[in-house]
Amino acid sequence: MRTASPRVLLLGLNYPPEPTGISPYTGAMARGLVRRGFITRVLTTHPHYPAWRIQPGYGQWESTQTVHGVLVTRLLHYVPSRPAGLKRAASEASFGARLVGARWGRPDAIVLVSPALISSAAAALRRLLSLRQPPLVVWVQDLYTLGLSETGQGQGAVVRAMAVIEGWLLRRADRVVVIHERFRTRVSEDFDIPLDKIEVVRNWTHLGQSDPVDIDATRARFGWSSNETVVLHAGNMGVKQGLHNVVEAARLAEESGSRVRFVLIGGGSQLESLQAAGAGLSHLSFMASLDDADFAAALRSADCLLVNELPGVSEMAVPSKLTSYFSASRPVIASTDPDGITAEEIQRAGAGVVVSSGDPKALLAAAEDLASDPDRSTAMGAAGLRYRETVLDEASAIEHFSRILTDLISPDGALALVDQPTDQRTVL
């Protein structure tokens, strides 16, 4: 039986204290692996998402610290203020170059967190050219090439080139881990990956148990009156979210005298454009990112929680915000492709309603319908919470990932792991 603790190296663009997107999952996975006996190291960037600027106190060429038992090394890379096209590609490439030149130690397994495709491919190439090639896991949070196509950010030759890189990367992996069953099918069919090499590990809520929320006091603190219906969207405001649809829904609400108010919490590349488009609208408000306690309170104090996606977005991603939404016991409105992966998740959970993306009139009508039927709203919120507790469980997900790594590191079953206690608070 192997007695030395196995060493795992996680390589990814995003890590706490970034509050949204992939970061909370990578952070929780790293901490969870430490608790399960793995010596865990992370190579990542300085926190910059979703604002696309490096947070105060960070920005050194290289810095290393141990956080909750995880050795975290941050590498300075290029952060564009407007992350689109060649600038975003250059950002990923600069991180890839830092990964290639960094010290990796002697890991027993490597985990690449995608959709940072360019940097992940660079790291995979370094491994391929090394004398020592530990098992490689690619953890797919978004489908990169499909995302370029669905959001219109790539055309023709660019999409084909990225598809070649994505396929090459996934075929080099010993295991591909995806976050949804439909991802498993797409990865297998699009990139000719055998199904037995693809594992499904669902994402989970990164919010811990929160204290009881005084909804009336919270709404008053945020400036939400008791006689209006608050529809809240939380998280990144990028191209994929297509949030100009929400601005138009707020305009319709104002013109019709509706009691619906749309609230957008967070930041992103489209924030300034959205603020300009919604200037002067009393039925639309913006809030900066919140800490965990206020974020949980805001979700639970809203009347409806919103997922909004750009028309054409269908299969590229499962919105990470859904795990937190379901925990809040509030009904969800999904403005998305009715046949897409987000709609399927909402319908499977029974947690809300789906309207077609890019239809602000339908979005406003859905909010008004839910406001008029509080019993239905309560039932949907309860269904979402049940789904989160039974399907989207953090402990089960990390245990599954741990077994994948254990089987790759020690296929003969000789690896023994012992749970290790550690501080489990999230650094945000």
Backbone torsions as a table, in degrees:
resi	resn	phi	psi	omega
1	MET	NA	134.4	179.0
2	ARG	-69.8	134.1	-178.3
3	THR	-106.7	-27.6	-179.9
4	ALA	-72.0	140.7	179.5
5	SER	-67.8	136.3	179.7
6	PRO	-71.3	146.9	-177.4
7	ARG	-106.9	126.0	-179.9
8	VAL	-119.6	133.7	177.7
9	LEU	-112.9	119.8	175.7
10	LEU	-102.0	128.4	179.0
11	LEU	-118.3	118.1	-177.9
12	GLY	-160.3	151.8	-175.5
13	LEU	-72.8	-25.6	-170.9
14	ASN	-126.6	139.3	-178.2
15	TYR	-158.4	152.8	175.5
16	PRO	-53.4	143.7	21.2
17	PRO	-90.6	14.7	172.8
18	GLU	-56.7	129.9	-167.9
19	PRO	-87.6	-10.6	-170.8
20	THR	-142.5	175.9	179.6
21	GLY	75.4	-140.0	-175.9
22	ILE	-77.4	-27.8	-173.3
23	SER	-48.6	-51.6	-177.2
24	PRO	-59.7	-31.7	-179.5
25	TYR	-74.3	-42.8	177.5
26	THR	-62.4	-42.2	178.8
27	GLY	-63.2	-46.1	-179.5
28	ALA	-65.7	-37.4	178.4
29	MET	-64.6	-44.2	179.5
30	ALA	-60.4	-45.7	179.2
31	ARG	-65.1	-38.9	179.9
32	GLY	-65.6	-36.6	177.8
33	LEU	-67.3	-37.5	175.4
34	VAL	-59.7	-44.5	-179.7
35	ARG	-62.9	-24.8	-179.2
36	ARG	-96.3	13.9	170.6
37	GLY	97.5	3.4	177.6
38	PHE	-85.9	140.0	167.2
39	ILE	-81.7	113.4	-167.9
40	THR	-115.9	128.4	176.6
41	ARG	-124.6	144.4	179.7
42	VAL	-124.3	132.3	167.3
43	LEU	-109.6	121.4	-173.6
44	THR	-148.0	-171.4	178.8
45	THR	-102.1	176.7	169.3
46	HIS	-76.1	144.9	-175.9
47	PRO	-60.0	127.7	-175.7
48	HIS	-147.2	-7.7	-173.5
49	TYR	-106.7	141.9	6.9
50	PRO	-94.0	5.5	-175.5
51	ALA	-76.2	-18.3	-176.8
52	TRP	59.1	45.5	166.6
53	ARG	-154.4	143.4	-176.0
54	ILE	-68.0	133.7	-177.2
55	GLN	-66.6	148.9	177.3
56	PRO	-55.8	141.1	-179.8
57	GLY	93.1	-10.0	178.5
58	TYR	-115.4	175.8	174.7
59	GLY	118.3	8.7	176.5
60	GLN	-69.2	157.4	177.8
61	TRP	-56.2	-41.4	175.9
62	GLU	-156.4	136.4	176.3
63	SER	-143.3	147.2	-178.2
64	THR	-134.5	135.0	173.9
65	GLN	-149.8	157.6	175.9
66	THR	-98.9	122.1	-177.7
67	VAL	-124.8	115.2	-179.1
68	HIS	54.1	39.9	177.7
69	GLY	84.0	-3.8	-179.7
70	VAL	-100.5	128.7	175.4
71	LEU	-82.7	110.2	-174.0
72	VAL	-109.4	117.7	175.3
73	THR	-109.3	124.6	-179.4
74	ARG	-106.6	133.0	-177.2
75	LEU	-116.1	131.2	179.0
76	LEU	-69.6	132.8	177.3
77	HIS	-139.2	173.0	-177.7
78	TYR	-74.9	124.4	179.5
79	VAL	-117.6	103.9	179.1
80	PRO	-76.9	144.7	178.1
81	SER	-73.0	-26.4	176.2
82	ARG	-123.0	92.4	-170.5
83	PRO	-80.8	81.8	179.0
84	ALA	-140.6	152.0	172.9
85	GLY	56.9	-131.3	-175.4
86	LEU	-64.0	-31.7	-179.8
87	LYS	-65.7	-40.7	178.6
88	ARG	-68.5	-40.6	177.1
89	ALA	-60.6	-41.1	179.1
90	ALA	-64.9	-35.6	177.8
91	SER	-61.9	-48.1	178.7
92	GLU	-64.3	-41.5	-178.8
93	ALA	-63.7	-37.1	179.6
94	SER	-66.2	-37.4	176.3
95	PHE	-68.7	-38.8	176.8
96	GLY	-59.2	-40.9	178.8
97	ALA	-64.3	-38.6	178.2
98	ARG	-66.4	-38.8	178.4
99	LEU	-64.2	-42.2	-178.6
100	VAL	-62.4	-36.0	-177.7
101	GLY	-89.4	-6.2	-175.8
102	ALA	-81.5	161.3	173.3
103	ARG	-81.6	127.4	-178.5
104	TRP	-100.5	-14.6	-171.7
105	GLY	72.3	-149.9	-179.7
106	ARG	-127.1	71.4	-178.3
107	PRO	-69.3	151.2	173.9
108	ASP	-87.2	-16.2	176.0
109	ALA	-157.7	149.1	179.0
110	ILE	-120.7	134.5	175.8
111	VAL	-116.8	120.1	174.9
112	LEU	-100.5	126.2	-179.1
113	VAL	-98.2	114.8	179.0
114	SER	-104.8	149.5	40.7
115	PRO	-100.1	23.9	171.8
116	ALA	-75.5	73.0	-166.3
117	LEU	-66.6	-45.5	-175.0
118	ILE	-64.8	-46.3	179.5
119	SER	-67.9	-36.3	178.0
120	SER	-64.5	-41.0	178.9
121	ALA	-65.2	-38.6	177.8
122	ALA	-62.3	-42.7	179.3
123	ALA	-66.1	-40.4	179.0
124	ALA	-64.2	-35.8	178.0
125	LEU	-67.2	-40.8	176.6
126	ARG	-59.2	-44.8	178.7
127	ARG	-60.5	-43.6	-177.6
128	LEU	-61.5	-34.4	-177.5
129	LEU	-88.6	-0.3	-179.3
130	SER	-87.0	154.2	176.6
131	LEU	-67.7	-36.2	-179.3
132	ARG	-103.6	123.7	-175.4
133	GLN	-124.9	85.9	177.8
134	PRO	-65.6	161.4	178.5
135	PRO	-54.3	143.5	-176.7
136	LEU	-117.9	129.3	174.1
137	VAL	-116.4	130.0	171.7
138	VAL	-106.8	119.0	-177.5
139	TRP	-99.2	106.5	-171.7
140	VAL	-94.3	110.8	175.6
141	GLN	-91.3	-37.3	175.7
142	ASP	-133.5	151.6	174.3
143	LEU	-89.0	111.0	-166.1
144	TYR	-65.6	-55.3	-176.7
145	THR	-64.3	-40.9	178.1
146	LEU	-62.2	-36.7	177.8
147	GLY	-63.7	-41.3	176.7
148	LEU	-59.8	-42.5	-178.7
149	SER	-68.7	-45.8	-173.3
150	GLU	-72.3	-28.5	179.8
151	THR	-95.2	-2.9	179.1
152	GLY	72.8	18.8	-178.9
153	GLN	-89.1	-3.0	178.0
154	GLY	-143.9	145.7	-178.0
155	GLN	-132.4	146.5	167.2
156	GLY	48.5	-112.3	-173.2
157	ALA	-62.5	-34.9	-179.9
158	VAL	-64.0	-47.3	179.9
159	VAL	-63.1	-42.1	-179.9
160	ARG	-64.3	-40.0	179.2
161	ALA	-64.8	-42.9	179.4
162	MET	-67.5	-32.8	177.3
163	ALA	-64.6	-38.3	177.2
164	VAL	-62.7	-45.3	-179.4
165	ILE	-65.1	-44.7	-178.7
166	GLU	-63.0	-44.5	178.5
167	GLY	-62.6	-42.5	178.5
168	TRP	-60.0	-45.6	-178.9
169	LEU	-61.3	-48.9	-175.7
170	LEU	-67.2	-34.7	179.1
171	ARG	-72.9	-21.2	177.2
172	ARG	-80.2	-14.9	-176.9
173	ALA	-75.1	145.1	171.6
174	ASP	-76.2	-31.4	172.5
175	ARG	-142.6	141.8	170.6
176	VAL	-110.2	124.3	178.4
177	VAL	-107.3	125.1	179.1
178	VAL	-119.3	165.0	-172.0
179	ILE	-103.3	4.0	179.4
180	HIS	-157.0	151.2	-178.9
181	GLU	-60.6	-35.6	179.5
182	ARG	-69.8	-29.4	172.6
183	PHE	-62.7	-41.1	-178.9
184	ARG	-58.6	-43.8	179.7
185	THR	-66.2	-45.2	-178.6
186	ARG	-63.5	-44.2	179.9
187	VAL	-61.6	-43.4	179.9
188	SER	-63.7	-47.0	-175.8
189	GLU	-75.4	-40.7	-174.9
190	ASP	-75.8	-30.7	-172.8
191	PHE	-122.2	10.6	175.7
192	ASP	56.5	49.7	177.6
193	ILE	-103.0	127.1	178.1
194	PRO	-58.5	139.1	-178.3
195	LEU	-59.9	-30.3	-178.0
196	ASP	-74.3	-4.7	174.0
197	LYS	-96.5	-2.5	-174.7
198	ILE	-113.7	124.6	178.4
199	GLU	-112.9	144.7	176.5
200	VAL	-102.7	118.7	173.7
201	VAL	-125.8	109.2	-175.3
202	ARG	-71.2	145.7	171.2
203	ASN	-70.3	167.9	-173.1
204	TRP	-139.3	173.2	174.5
205	THR	-77.0	136.5	177.9
206	HIS	-94.5	3.7	177.6
207	LEU	-90.5	131.3	176.6
208	GLY	-78.7	-177.9	176.5
209	GLN	-63.3	126.1	-177.8
210	SER	-102.4	159.1	175.9
211	ASP	-68.6	158.8	175.8
212	PRO	-54.8	144.0	-175.7
213	VAL	-107.6	129.4	171.3
214	ASP	-83.8	97.9	-171.9
215	ILE	-63.9	-43.5	-179.4
216	ASP	-61.7	-43.6	-179.8
217	ALA	-67.6	-38.3	179.2
218	THR	-65.1	-45.1	179.4
219	ARG	-62.2	-39.8	178.8
220	ALA	-65.1	-39.2	-179.7
221	ARG	-65.0	-35.4	-179.9
222	PHE	-88.5	-2.9	178.7
223	GLY	82.6	24.7	178.4
224	TRP	-102.2	123.3	-178.8
225	SER	-78.8	161.1	-176.8
226	SER	-74.1	-17.1	-176.6
227	ASN	-103.5	15.0	174.8
228	GLU	-116.7	155.7	179.1
229	THR	-97.5	113.3	-176.9
230	VAL	-93.2	120.0	175.3
231	VAL	-107.8	114.4	-170.0
232	LEU	-110.4	130.0	170.9
233	HIS	-111.8	126.9	-178.6
234	ALA	-120.1	144.4	174.5
235	GLY	114.3	-160.0	-174.1
236	ASN	-64.0	141.4	175.0
237	MET	-114.4	79.8	-178.1
238	GLY	-116.6	-167.9	-179.0
239	VAL	-62.6	-44.3	-176.0
240	LYS	-57.9	-33.6	-175.6
241	GLN	-74.5	-21.9	176.1
242	GLY	53.7	46.0	-168.8
243	LEU	-78.3	-3.7	172.1
244	HIS	-62.9	-22.6	172.8
245	ASN	-60.5	-38.2	179.8
246	VAL	-71.1	-38.3	176.5
247	VAL	-58.8	-43.3	179.7
248	GLU	-68.4	-35.3	176.0
249	ALA	-64.1	-38.7	176.8
250	ALA	-65.7	-36.5	177.9
251	ARG	-64.8	-42.3	177.6
252	LEU	-64.2	-39.2	179.0
253	ALA	-61.3	-41.5	-180.0
254	GLU	-67.1	-42.9	-178.1
255	GLU	-66.5	-32.1	-177.1
256	SER	-92.7	-5.1	-177.7
257	GLY	74.4	24.3	179.7
258	SER	-66.2	157.4	176.8
259	ARG	-92.0	7.1	-177.1
260	VAL	-84.1	131.4	172.8
261	ARG	-118.1	132.3	176.7
262	PHE	-100.1	130.9	-178.4
263	VAL	-122.6	126.6	178.7
264	LEU	-111.5	117.6	-179.0
265	ILE	-108.9	131.4	174.9
266	GLY	125.0	-154.2	-179.6
267	GLY	-150.9	-173.0	179.1
268	GLY	149.7	179.2	-172.8
269	SER	-66.7	-21.6	-177.9
270	GLN	-99.9	3.8	-173.2
271	LEU	-59.8	-49.3	-177.2
272	GLU	-62.6	-40.0	178.5
273	SER	-63.8	-40.8	179.2
274	LEU	-67.2	-41.6	178.9
275	GLN	-63.0	-39.3	178.6
276	ALA	-66.7	-42.4	-178.5
277	ALA	-67.3	-31.4	-177.1
278	GLY	-99.3	9.3	-178.2
279	ALA	-57.2	129.5	177.3
280	GLY	88.4	-5.4	179.8
281	LEU	-82.9	120.0	-178.8
282	SER	-77.1	-15.4	-179.1
283	HIS	-96.8	15.2	179.1
284	LEU	-137.4	133.0	176.3
285	SER	-141.6	154.8	-179.3
286	PHE	-118.7	145.0	175.8
287	MET	-134.8	144.0	176.0
288	ALA	-70.2	165.6	177.3
289	SER	-56.5	145.8	-176.3
290	LEU	-112.4	158.8	171.3
291	ASP	-72.7	172.0	-172.6
292	ASP	-56.8	-44.0	-176.1
293	ALA	-65.6	-47.0	179.9
294	ASP	-69.2	-34.4	178.5
295	PHE	-62.8	-48.0	178.6
296	ALA	-61.9	-40.1	179.4
297	ALA	-65.1	-40.0	179.2
298	ALA	-63.8	-44.2	179.3
299	LEU	-60.5	-44.5	-176.0
300	ARG	-74.4	-19.7	-178.4
301	SER	-94.3	-11.9	175.0
302	ALA	-75.7	163.1	177.5
303	ASP	-87.9	-36.8	178.7
304	CYS	-140.4	151.4	177.3
305	LEU	-115.4	138.3	-168.2
306	LEU	-114.6	132.2	163.5
307	VAL	-110.9	121.8	-179.6
308	ASN	-124.8	129.6	-178.1
309	GLU	-127.9	148.0	179.0
310	LEU	-61.5	137.8	174.1
311	PRO	-52.7	133.1	-176.4
312	GLY	103.6	-25.8	176.6
313	VAL	-74.8	124.1	-174.0
314	SER	-141.4	-46.7	-169.4
315	GLU	-121.2	-7.1	-167.7
316	MET	-73.1	-26.0	-172.8
317	ALA	-158.6	154.4	167.1
318	VAL	-101.9	116.5	-176.1
319	PRO	-55.8	123.6	-177.3
320	SER	-64.5	-24.4	-178.4
321	LYS	-64.2	-21.3	-176.6
322	LEU	-60.5	-36.1	-178.2
323	THR	-63.1	-39.6	177.9
324	SER	-73.7	-38.2	177.9
325	TYR	-57.9	-48.1	-177.5
326	PHE	-61.9	-32.8	-179.9
327	SER	-68.5	-21.4	-174.7
328	ALA	-83.5	-7.2	-179.8
329	SER	58.6	39.6	176.1
330	ARG	-122.1	146.3	179.6
331	PRO	-65.6	148.3	-177.8
332	VAL	-110.9	135.5	168.8
333	ILE	-105.7	126.6	177.6
334	ALA	-113.5	111.8	173.6
335	SER	-94.9	97.8	-166.9
336	THR	-159.8	-179.8	174.0
337	ASP	-66.6	120.7	-177.4
338	PRO	-61.3	-19.9	179.3
339	ASP	-102.4	6.3	-174.4
340	GLY	-88.2	-179.4	-173.4
341	ILE	-70.1	-35.0	178.5
342	THR	-66.2	-45.5	178.1
343	ALA	-59.9	-41.1	178.9
344	GLU	-61.0	-40.3	-178.8
345	GLU	-66.2	-43.0	178.4
346	ILE	-62.5	-44.6	-177.1
347	GLN	-70.7	-37.2	177.7
348	ARG	-63.1	-39.3	180.0
349	ALA	-77.9	-19.8	-173.9
350	GLY	66.5	29.0	-167.8
351	ALA	-101.3	4.2	-178.3
352	GLY	176.4	-161.1	-177.6
353	VAL	-123.3	154.8	-179.2
354	VAL	-119.7	132.0	171.9
355	VAL	-126.3	158.9	-177.2
356	SER	-65.8	140.2	178.0
357	SER	-65.1	151.2	177.9
358	GLY	72.6	18.4	-179.5
359	ASP	-122.3	85.9	-175.9
360	PRO	-63.2	-31.8	178.8
361	LYS	-63.9	-42.7	178.7
362	ALA	-67.2	-36.3	178.2
363	LEU	-63.0	-47.3	179.3
364	LEU	-63.4	-42.1	179.9
365	ALA	-62.3	-38.7	179.4
366	ALA	-64.0	-41.0	178.7
367	ALA	-64.6	-42.0	179.9
368	GLU	-67.7	-37.0	178.1
369	ASP	-63.5	-44.6	179.5
370	LEU	-65.7	-37.2	178.7
371	ALA	-64.5	-30.0	-178.6
372	SER	-82.6	-7.9	-176.7
373	ASP	-133.4	76.6	-175.8
374	PRO	-62.6	-31.4	178.5
375	ASP	-64.4	-41.8	177.6
376	ARG	-64.4	-42.1	178.5
377	SER	-61.2	-44.0	179.4
378	THR	-62.3	-41.7	-179.8
379	ALA	-64.5	-40.3	178.5
380	MET	-66.4	-41.3	177.6
381	GLY	-61.3	-41.3	178.7
382	ALA	-66.1	-37.8	179.2
383	ALA	-65.1	-40.4	177.7
384	GLY	-61.8	-42.1	178.6
385	LEU	-63.3	-42.5	177.5
386	ARG	-60.4	-41.4	-179.2
387	TYR	-64.2	-42.5	178.6
388	ARG	-62.0	-42.0	-176.2
389	GLU	-73.3	-28.4	-175.3
390	THR	-100.9	-28.5	-175.6
391	VAL	-110.7	-37.7	-172.4
392	LEU	-108.2	58.8	-175.4
393	ASP	-95.3	127.1	-176.8
394	GLU	-63.2	-47.4	-176.1
395	ALA	-60.4	-42.2	-179.9
396	SER	-65.3	-40.1	-178.9
397	ALA	-64.7	-46.1	-177.7
398	ILE	-69.6	-35.4	176.6
399	GLU	-63.4	-41.0	177.6
400	HIS	-61.7	-46.9	179.7
401	PHE	-62.4	-39.7	178.3
402	SER	-60.3	-41.1	179.3
403	ARG	-65.6	-37.5	178.0
404	ILE	-60.4	-47.6	179.9
405	LEU	-65.1	-42.3	-180.0
406	THR	-60.1	-43.8	-179.6
407	ASP	-65.4	-35.3	179.4
408	LEU	-73.9	-40.5	-178.3
409	ILE	-71.5	-38.1	-175.8
410	SER	-135.8	76.1	-176.8
411	PRO	-63.2	-17.4	178.7
412	ASP	-85.2	1.0	177.1
413	GLY	79.0	15.9	-175.4
414	ALA	-88.1	-2.1	-176.8
415	LEU	-85.2	125.7	177.6
416	ALA	-110.2	127.9	179.0
417	LEU	-115.6	144.6	178.0
418	VAL	-124.5	128.9	177.9
419	ASP	-58.7	136.9	-179.7
420	GLN	-115.6	129.6	176.5
421	PRO	-70.1	144.3	175.9
422	THR	-157.3	158.9	175.5
423	ASP	-64.5	123.3	-172.6
424	GLN	-102.3	9.0	179.6
425	ARG	-69.6	140.5	177.3
426	THR	-78.5	134.1	175.3
427	VAL	-87.7	114.2	-179.3
428	LEU	-131.4	NA	NA
